Amino acid sequence: MAEHPTHTEDELIELSKLRWHCRRGVKELDVVLSNYLEKHYLNSSQESQIAFKELLQLEDPYLMSLVMDYDHIDDQHKNVVLNKMKNPFT
């Protein structure tokens, strides 16, 4: 776990658990979720971290429809997370 030397042990444990939850039945979701986790999660607000965890609880088809903009969700914090997932370079 040397890849995150500045993170606490608790953060590393949480990241490990979240990595497991990012593993989905749809490879594209794996990539999008894992990318967000690695690049944005720890630097996000507590509200965005909670929103990410709640998004992970959604079923794959609905989550994929949100990522693909086929569906929308009325939650500001979830939309912040989804926008970062859709635009990984921002």
N, CA, C and O atoms as CSV, one atom per row, in Angstrom:
chain,resi,resn,atom,element,x,y,z
A,1,MET,N,N,0.816,-1.189,0.000
A,1,MET,CA,C,0.000,0.000,0.000
A,1,MET,C,C,0.858,1.251,0.000
A,1,MET,O,O,0.423,2.295,0.487
A,2,ALA,N,N,2.016,1.172,-0.513
A,2,ALA,CA,C,2.926,2.302,-0.552
A,2,ALA,C,C,2.487,3.381,-1.530
A,2,ALA,O,O,3.046,4.477,-1.521
A,3,GLU,N,N,1.486,3.094,-2.386
A,3,GLU,CA,C,1.045,4.065,-3.372
A,3,GLU,C,C,0.404,5.297,-2.745
A,3,GLU,O,O,0.312,6.329,-3.410
A,4,HIS,N,N,-0.040,5.234,-1.506
A,4,HIS,CA,C,-0.667,6.346,-0.804
A,4,HIS,C,C,0.053,6.600,0.527
A,4,HIS,O,O,-0.548,6.455,1.592
A,5,PRO,N,N,1.334,6.977,0.471
A,5,PRO,CA,C,2.097,7.074,1.718
A,5,PRO,C,C,1.599,8.154,2.673
A,5,PRO,O,O,1.898,8.085,3.865
A,6,THR,N,N,0.861,9.137,2.201
A,6,THR,CA,C,0.428,10.223,3.073
A,6,THR,C,C,-0.937,9.971,3.699
A,6,THR,O,O,-1.415,10.793,4.481
A,7,HIS,N,N,-1.562,8.870,3.375
A,7,HIS,CA,C,-2.892,8.579,3.905
A,7,HIS,C,C,-2.808,7.769,5.197
A,7,HIS,O,O,-1.879,6.989,5.405
A,8,THR,N,N,-3.789,7.976,6.042
A,8,THR,CA,C,-3.836,7.246,7.300
A,8,THR,C,C,-4.219,5.796,7.058
A,8,THR,O,O,-4.702,5.433,5.985
A,9,GLU,N,N,-3.997,4.993,8.057
A,9,GLU,CA,C,-4.365,3.582,7.957
A,9,GLU,C,C,-5.872,3.427,7.761
A,9,GLU,O,O,-6.312,2.574,6.990
A,10,ASP,N,N,-6.660,4.243,8.452
A,10,ASP,CA,C,-8.124,4.195,8.300
A,10,ASP,C,C,-8.540,4.529,6.874
A,10,ASP,O,O,-9.435,3.891,6.319
A,11,GLU,N,N,-7.891,5.534,6.276
A,11,GLU,CA,C,-8.212,5.897,4.889
A,11,GLU,C,C,-7.859,4.756,3.940
A,11,GLU,O,O,-8.607,4.472,3.005
A,12,LEU,N,N,-6.741,4.113,4.175
A,12,LEU,CA,C,-6.337,3.002,3.319
A,12,LEU,C,C,-7.294,1.823,3.442
A,12,LEU,O,O,-7.601,1.162,2.450
A,13,ILE,N,N,-7.761,1.562,4.650
A,13,ILE,CA,C,-8.738,0.485,4.852
A,13,ILE,C,C,-10.039,0.826,4.135
A,13,ILE,O,O,-10.631,-0.024,3.470
A,14,GLU,N,N,-10.483,2.085,4.275
A,14,GLU,CA,C,-11.708,2.510,3.600
A,14,GLU,C,C,-11.564,2.400,2.086
A,14,GLU,O,O,-12.471,1.918,1.408
A,15,LEU,N,N,-10.426,2.846,1.552
A,15,LEU,CA,C,-10.192,2.737,0.110
A,15,LEU,C,C,-10.235,1.285,-0.353
A,15,LEU,O,O,-10.794,0.982,-1.407
A,16,SER,N,N,-9.660,0.413,0.413
A,16,SER,CA,C,-9.666,-1.008,0.068
A,16,SER,C,C,-11.091,-1.551,-0.013
A,16,SER,O,O,-11.433,-2.284,-0.941
A,17,LYS,N,N,-11.911,-1.189,0.960
A,17,LYS,CA,C,-13.310,-1.634,0.955
A,17,LYS,C,C,-14.070,-1.038,-0.224
A,17,LYS,O,O,-14.856,-1.723,-0.880
A,18,LEU,N,N,-13.829,0.232,-0.484
A,18,LEU,CA,C,-14.523,0.880,-1.595
A,18,LEU,C,C,-14.080,0.318,-2.944
A,18,LEU,O,O,-14.893,0.200,-3.860
A,19,ARG,N,N,-12.804,-0.027,-3.073
A,19,ARG,CA,C,-12.333,-0.661,-4.317
A,19,ARG,C,C,-13.141,-1.925,-4.597
A,19,ARG,O,O,-13.514,-2.197,-5.739
A,20,TRP,N,N,-13.403,-2.682,-3.556
A,20,TRP,CA,C,-14.181,-3.905,-3.717
A,20,TRP,C,C,-15.605,-3.583,-4.190
A,20,TRP,O,O,-16.148,-4.276,-5.050
A,21,HIS,N,N,-16.203,-2.530,-3.627
A,21,HIS,CA,C,-17.565,-2.142,-4.012
A,21,HIS,C,C,-17.625,-1.537,-5.410
A,21,HIS,O,O,-18.695,-1.481,-6.017
A,22,CYS,N,N,-16.489,-1.086,-5.921
A,22,CYS,CA,C,-16.443,-0.541,-7.282
A,22,CYS,C,C,-16.438,-1.648,-8.333
A,22,CYS,O,O,-16.659,-1.385,-9.515
A,23,ARG,N,N,-16.189,-2.865,-7.911
A,23,ARG,CA,C,-16.195,-3.994,-8.849
A,23,ARG,C,C,-17.641,-4.327,-9.196
A,23,ARG,O,O,-18.422,-4.731,-8.334
A,24,ARG,N,N,-17.980,-4.154,-10.446
A,24,ARG,CA,C,-19.364,-4.304,-10.878
A,24,ARG,C,C,-19.468,-5.369,-11.955
A,24,ARG,O,O,-18.466,-5.903,-12.429
A,25,GLY,N,N,-20.703,-5.661,-12.326
A,25,GLY,CA,C,-20.947,-6.621,-13.401
A,25,GLY,C,C,-20.698,-6.036,-14.774
A,25,GLY,O,O,-20.638,-6.765,-15.764
A,26,VAL,N,N,-20.555,-4.729,-14.839
A,26,VAL,CA,C,-20.322,-4.033,-16.105
A,26,VAL,C,C,-18.924,-3.410,-16.042
A,26,VAL,O,O,-18.670,-2.542,-15.207
A,27,LYS,N,N,-18.036,-3.843,-16.905
A,27,LYS,CA,C,-16.641,-3.396,-16.882
A,27,LYS,C,C,-16.529,-1.878,-16.974
A,27,LYS,O,O,-15.681,-1.277,-16.314
A,28,GLU,N,N,-17.382,-1.255,-17.793
A,28,GLU,CA,C,-17.326,0.197,-17.938
A,28,GLU,C,C,-17.583,0.903,-16.606
A,28,GLU,O,O,-16.968,1.927,-16.310
A,29,LEU,N,N,-18.490,0.353,-15.814
A,29,LEU,CA,C,-18.738,0.922,-14.483
A,29,LEU,C,C,-17.542,0.717,-13.576
A,29,LEU,O,O,-17.193,1.607,-12.800
A,30,ASP,N,N,-16.910,-0.443,-13.661
A,30,ASP,CA,C,-15.686,-0.690,-12.884
A,30,ASP,C,C,-14.679,0.431,-13.127
A,30,ASP,O,O,-14.111,0.993,-12.190
A,31,VAL,N,N,-14.475,0.740,-14.388
A,31,VAL,CA,C,-13.469,1.728,-14.771
A,31,VAL,C,C,-13.856,3.114,-14.268
A,31,VAL,O,O,-13.030,3.810,-13.678
A,32,VAL,N,N,-15.091,3.517,-14.492
A,32,VAL,CA,C,-15.546,4.853,-14.102
A,32,VAL,C,C,-15.511,5.013,-12.579
A,32,VAL,O,O,-15.020,6.020,-12.070
A,33,LEU,N,N,-16.025,4.032,-11.866
A,33,LEU,CA,C,-16.062,4.110,-10.411
A,33,LEU,C,C,-14.662,4.080,-9.805
A,33,LEU,O,O,-14.350,4.864,-8.909
A,34,SER,N,N,-13.830,3.181,-10.290
A,34,SER,CA,C,-12.464,3.062,-9.772
A,34,SER,C,C,-11.653,4.321,-10.058
A,34,SER,O,O,-10.863,4.762,-9.223
A,35,ASN,N,N,-11.852,4.891,-11.235
A,35,ASN,CA,C,-11.152,6.120,-11.588
A,35,ASN,C,C,-11.534,7.246,-10.626
A,35,ASN,O,O,-10.666,7.973,-10.144
A,36,TYR,N,N,-12.826,7.390,-10.350
A,36,TYR,CA,C,-13.266,8.419,-9.406
A,36,TYR,C,C,-12.658,8.161,-8.024
A,36,TYR,O,O,-12.145,9.075,-7.379
A,37,LEU,N,N,-12.721,6.927,-7.591
A,37,LEU,CA,C,-12.200,6.578,-6.270
A,37,LEU,C,C,-10.729,6.967,-6.142
A,37,LEU,O,O,-10.330,7.594,-5.160
A,38,GLU,N,N,-9.940,6.599,-7.119
A,38,GLU,CA,C,-8.498,6.832,-7.039
A,38,GLU,C,C,-8.107,8.296,-7.221
A,38,GLU,O,O,-7.138,8.757,-6.618
A,39,LYS,N,N,-8.847,9.023,-8.039
A,39,LYS,CA,C,-8.443,10.399,-8.366
A,39,LYS,C,C,-9.148,11.475,-7.545
A,39,LYS,O,O,-8.597,12.561,-7.363
A,40,HIS,N,N,-10.345,11.201,-7.048
A,40,HIS,CA,C,-11.125,12.270,-6.439
A,40,HIS,C,C,-11.618,11.995,-5.025
A,40,HIS,O,O,-11.781,12.934,-4.245
A,41,TYR,N,N,-11.855,10.756,-4.678
A,41,TYR,CA,C,-12.576,10.444,-3.447
A,41,TYR,C,C,-11.970,11.083,-2.195
A,41,TYR,O,O,-12.670,11.796,-1.476
A,42,LEU,N,N,-10.703,10.847,-1.925
A,42,LEU,CA,C,-10.106,11.330,-0.678
A,42,LEU,C,C,-10.027,12.853,-0.591
A,42,LEU,O,O,-9.972,13.411,0.505
A,43,ASN,N,N,-10.021,13.520,-1.731
A,43,ASN,CA,C,-9.962,14.982,-1.741
A,43,ASN,C,C,-11.345,15.617,-1.833
A,43,ASN,O,O,-11.461,16.841,-1.890
A,44,SER,N,N,-12.381,14.806,-1.846
A,44,SER,CA,C,-13.743,15.310,-1.955
A,44,SER,C,C,-14.287,15.703,-0.590
A,44,SER,O,O,-13.772,15.295,0.451
A,45,SER,N,N,-15.335,16.501,-0.625
A,45,SER,CA,C,-16.004,16.881,0.615
A,45,SER,C,C,-16.649,15.651,1.250
A,45,SER,O,O,-16.852,14.630,0.593
A,46,GLN,N,N,-16.958,15.767,2.508
A,46,GLN,CA,C,-17.623,14.657,3.196
A,46,GLN,C,C,-18.955,14.341,2.521
A,46,GLN,O,O,-19.329,13.175,2.403
A,47,GLU,N,N,-19.674,15.376,2.079
A,47,GLU,CA,C,-20.960,15.152,1.391
A,47,GLU,C,C,-20.772,14.380,0.099
A,47,GLU,O,O,-21.574,13.505,-0.227
A,48,SER,N,N,-19.711,14.701,-0.641
A,48,SER,CA,C,-19.437,13.978,-1.887
A,48,SER,C,C,-19.005,12.546,-1.605
A,48,SER,O,O,-19.352,11.637,-2.360
A,49,GLN,N,N,-18.252,12.332,-0.529
A,49,GLN,CA,C,-17.865,10.967,-0.175
A,49,GLN,C,C,-19.099,10.136,0.174
A,49,GLN,O,O,-19.210,8.979,-0.234
A,50,ILE,N,N,-20.008,10.721,0.915
A,50,ILE,CA,C,-21.260,10.026,1.259
A,50,ILE,C,C,-22.059,9.754,-0.007
A,50,ILE,O,O,-22.599,8.661,-0.181
A,51,ALA,N,N,-22.136,10.743,-0.892
A,51,ALA,CA,C,-22.879,10.577,-2.146
A,51,ALA,C,C,-22.285,9.440,-2.975
A,51,ALA,O,O,-23.025,8.645,-3.555
A,52,PHE,N,N,-20.950,9.358,-3.034
A,52,PHE,CA,C,-20.295,8.279,-3.776
A,52,PHE,C,C,-20.676,6.918,-3.198
A,52,PHE,O,O,-21.007,5.990,-3.936
A,53,LYS,N,N,-20.626,6.813,-1.884
A,53,LYS,CA,C,-20.988,5.544,-1.237
A,53,LYS,C,C,-22.449,5.189,-1.522
A,53,LYS,O,O,-22.772,4.019,-1.725
A,54,GLU,N,N,-23.325,6.183,-1.538
A,54,GLU,CA,C,-24.737,5.927,-1.841
A,54,GLU,C,C,-24.909,5.516,-3.302
A,54,GLU,O,O,-25.735,4.655,-3.606
A,55,LEU,N,N,-24.146,6.115,-4.200
A,55,LEU,CA,C,-24.203,5.715,-5.609
A,55,LEU,C,C,-23.765,4.264,-5.767
A,55,LEU,O,O,-24.310,3.536,-6.597
A,56,LEU,N,N,-22.788,3.846,-4.977
A,56,LEU,CA,C,-22.318,2.458,-5.054
A,56,LEU,C,C,-23.403,1.462,-4.652
A,56,LEU,O,O,-23.320,0.284,-5.002
A,57,GLN,N,N,-24.411,1.919,-3.925
A,57,GLN,CA,C,-25.490,1.036,-3.489
A,57,GLN,C,C,-26.548,0.826,-4.580
A,57,GLN,O,O,-27.406,-0.049,-4.456
A,58,LEU,N,N,-26.484,1.630,-5.647
A,58,LEU,CA,C,-27.473,1.520,-6.718
A,58,LEU,C,C,-27.204,0.288,-7.577
A,58,LEU,O,O,-26.078,-0.201,-7.660
A,59,GLU,N,N,-28.245,-0.190,-8.197
A,59,GLU,CA,C,-28.101,-1.325,-9.115
A,59,GLU,C,C,-27.373,-0.865,-10.377
A,59,GLU,O,O,-27.490,0.288,-10.790
A,60,ASP,N,N,-26.627,-1.780,-10.976
A,60,ASP,CA,C,-25.813,-1.456,-12.144
A,60,ASP,C,C,-26.591,-0.773,-13.276
A,60,ASP,O,O,-26.126,0.247,-13.784
A,61,PRO,N,N,-27.755,-1.290,-13.691
A,61,PRO,CA,C,-28.445,-0.635,-14.819
A,61,PRO,C,C,-28.807,0.825,-14.538
A,61,PRO,O,O,-28.669,1.680,-15.413
A,62,TYR,N,N,-29.269,1.109,-13.320
A,62,TYR,CA,C,-29.634,2.483,-12.984
A,62,TYR,C,C,-28.394,3.363,-12.889
A,62,TYR,O,O,-28.392,4.488,-13.388
A,63,LEU,N,N,-27.348,2.861,-12.255
A,63,LEU,CA,C,-26.112,3.625,-12.138
A,63,LEU,C,C,-25.532,3.905,-13.519
A,63,LEU,O,O,-25.055,5.011,-13.777
A,64,MET,N,N,-25.567,2.926,-14.401
A,64,MET,CA,C,-25.060,3.117,-15.752
A,64,MET,C,C,-25.890,4.166,-16.489
A,64,MET,O,O,-25.344,4.975,-17.239
A,65,SER,N,N,-27.201,4.155,-16.280
A,65,SER,CA,C,-28.050,5.148,-16.947
A,65,SER,C,C,-27.753,6.559,-16.434
A,65,SER,O,O,-27.874,7.524,-17.189
A,66,LEU,N,N,-27.371,6.691,-15.179
A,66,LEU,CA,C,-26.978,7.994,-14.639
A,66,LEU,C,C,-25.652,8.460,-15.240
A,66,LEU,O,O,-25.506,9.621,-15.623
A,67,VAL,N,N,-24.702,7.552,-15.317
A,67,VAL,CA,C,-23.387,7.883,-15.876
A,67,VAL,C,C,-23.506,8.256,-17.352
A,67,VAL,O,O,-22.793,9.136,-17.835
A,68,MET,N,N,-24.400,7.589,-18.059
A,68,MET,CA,C,-24.577,7.832,-19.497
A,68,MET,C,C,-25.547,8.984,-19.790
A,68,MET,O,O,-25.823,9.278,-20.953
A,69,ASP,N,N,-26.056,9.626,-18.763
A,69,ASP,CA,C,-27.027,10.729,-18.903
A,69,ASP,C,C,-28.351,10.294,-19.511
A,69,ASP,O,O,-29.063,11.115,-20.087
A,70,TYR,N,N,-28.688,9.026,-19.392
A,70,TYR,CA,C,-29.998,8.560,-19.829
A,70,TYR,C,C,-31.043,8.809,-18.750
A,70,TYR,O,O,-32.242,8.853,-19.026
A,71,ASP,N,N,-30.581,8.967,-17.544
A,71,ASP,CA,C,-31.454,9.195,-16.394
A,71,ASP,C,C,-30.821,10.281,-15.544
A,71,ASP,O,O,-29.634,10.578,-15.681
A,72,HIS,N,N,-31.621,10.875,-14.663
A,72,HIS,CA,C,-31.131,11.959,-13.810
A,72,HIS,C,C,-31.568,11.710,-12.377
A,72,HIS,O,O,-32.543,11.005,-12.117
A,73,ILE,N,N,-30.831,12.299,-11.461
A,73,ILE,CA,C,-31.111,12.145,-10.043
A,73,ILE,C,C,-31.150,13.545,-9.427
A,73,ILE,O,O,-30.321,14.395,-9.752
A,74,ASP,N,N,-32.100,13.774,-8.551
A,74,ASP,CA,C,-32.262,15.080,-7.920
A,74,ASP,C,C,-31.521,15.134,-6.589
A,74,ASP,O,O,-32.134,15.191,-5.523
A,75,ASP,N,N,-30.205,15.116,-6.670
A,75,ASP,CA,C,-29.363,15.205,-5.475
A,75,ASP,C,C,-28.092,15.929,-5.884
A,75,ASP,O,O,-27.310,15.424,-6.690
A,76,GLN,N,N,-27.892,17.105,-5.329
A,76,GLN,CA,C,-26.773,17.953,-5.702
A,76,GLN,C,C,-25.431,17.252,-5.524
A,76,GLN,O,O,-24.584,17.311,-6.415
A,77,HIS,N,N,-25.228,16.600,-4.403
A,77,HIS,CA,C,-23.936,15.972,-4.122
A,77,HIS,C,C,-23.686,14.772,-5.028
A,77,HIS,O,O,-22.560,14.548,-5.471
A,78,LYS,N,N,-24.724,14.011,-5.299
A,78,LYS,CA,C,-24.560,12.876,-6.219
A,78,LYS,C,C,-24.249,13.381,-7.622
A,78,LYS,O,O,-23.460,12.771,-8.344
A,79,ASN,N,N,-24.869,14.497,-8.010
A,79,ASN,CA,C,-24.598,15.060,-9.329
A,79,ASN,C,C,-23.171,15.580,-9.447
A,79,ASN,O,O,-22.571,15.485,-10.518
A,80,VAL,N,N,-22.621,16.123,-8.377
A,80,VAL,CA,C,-21.216,16.546,-8.386
A,80,VAL,C,C,-20.324,15.340,-8.647
A,80,VAL,O,O,-19.414,15.398,-9.475
A,81,VAL,N,N,-20.588,14.253,-7.941
A,81,VAL,CA,C,-19.800,13.026,-8.108
A,81,VAL,C,C,-19.976,12.479,-9.519
A,81,VAL,O,O,-18.996,12.128,-10.176
A,82,LEU,N,N,-21.213,12.403,-9.984
A,82,LEU,CA,C,-21.470,11.880,-11.331
A,82,LEU,C,C,-20.779,12.723,-12.399
A,82,LEU,O,O,-20.245,12.177,-13.364
A,83,ASN,N,N,-20.782,14.031,-12.240
A,83,ASN,CA,C,-20.118,14.895,-13.217
A,83,ASN,C,C,-18.620,14.645,-13.246
A,83,ASN,O,O,-18.012,14.673,-14.316
A,84,LYS,N,N,-18.020,14.404,-12.101
A,84,LYS,CA,C,-16.589,14.078,-12.080
A,84,LYS,C,C,-16.334,12.710,-12.701
A,84,LYS,O,O,-15.303,12.498,-13.340
A,85,MET,N,N,-17.262,11.790,-12.515
A,85,MET,CA,C,-17.117,10.475,-13.151
A,85,MET,C,C,-17.179,10.601,-14.666
A,85,MET,O,O,-16.423,9.950,-15.387
A,86,LYS,N,N,-18.087,11.444,-15.139
A,86,LYS,CA,C,-18.286,11.612,-16.582
A,86,LYS,C,C,-17.174,12.417,-17.233
A,86,LYS,O,O,-16.917,12.278,-18.428
A,87,ASN,N,N,-16.519,13.254,-16.449
A,87,ASN,CA,C,-15.447,14.122,-16.940
A,87,ASN,C,C,-14.209,13.907,-16.077
A,87,ASN,O,O,-13.870,14.753,-15.250
A,88,PRO,N,N,-13.542,12.786,-16.269
A,88,PRO,CA,C,-12.456,12.412,-15.351
A,88,PRO,C,C,-11.263,13.356,-15.345
A,88,PRO,O,O,-10.428,13.274,-14.444
A,89,PHE,N,N,-11.160,14.252,-16.325
A,89,PHE,CA,C,-9.994,15.134,-16.399
A,89,PHE,C,C,-10.240,16.480,-15.720
A,89,PHE,O,O,-9.375,17.356,-15.743
A,90,THR,N,N,-11.426,16.647,-15.113
A,90,THR,CA,C,-11.723,17.911,-14.429
A,90,THR,C,C,-11.323,17.852,-12.984
A,90,THR,O,O,-11.499,18.827,-12.254
